[in-house]
Amino acid sequence: MIKGFKMKLYEGMAEEYERRHNELWPEMADMIHEHGGKNYTIFWDKETNILFGYIEIDDEEKWAKGADTAINRKWWDFMAPVMETNPDNSPVCIDLKNVFHLD
């Protein structure tokens, strides 16, 4: 299953966002893989500060359980200063509808 979604950076935080992801904690990468995520890519639109995420997952339910892990909550707290978040520090994330895919 393919998921696409968008999030938004705060003004001036693109470099810091990229730096933090270039130094992704091994435990966070492990959690993503353990919950069925692979081929995870995030793109940045510099004109709008919108991030577009693409990830392939094994199962929606299995993937959703990753949100409640301690490492994921720690990551959300770490990333909250650079992007729009909800009250629990989860990123404001809007799922996008897949309208076309070609292998």
Buried (B, 14 or more C-beta within 10 A) or exposed (E): EEBBBBBBBBEEBBEBBBEBEEEEEEBBEEBBEEBBBEEBEBEBEEEEBBBBBBBEBEEEEEBEEBEEBEBBBBBBEEBBEBBBBEEEBBBEBEEEEEEEEEE
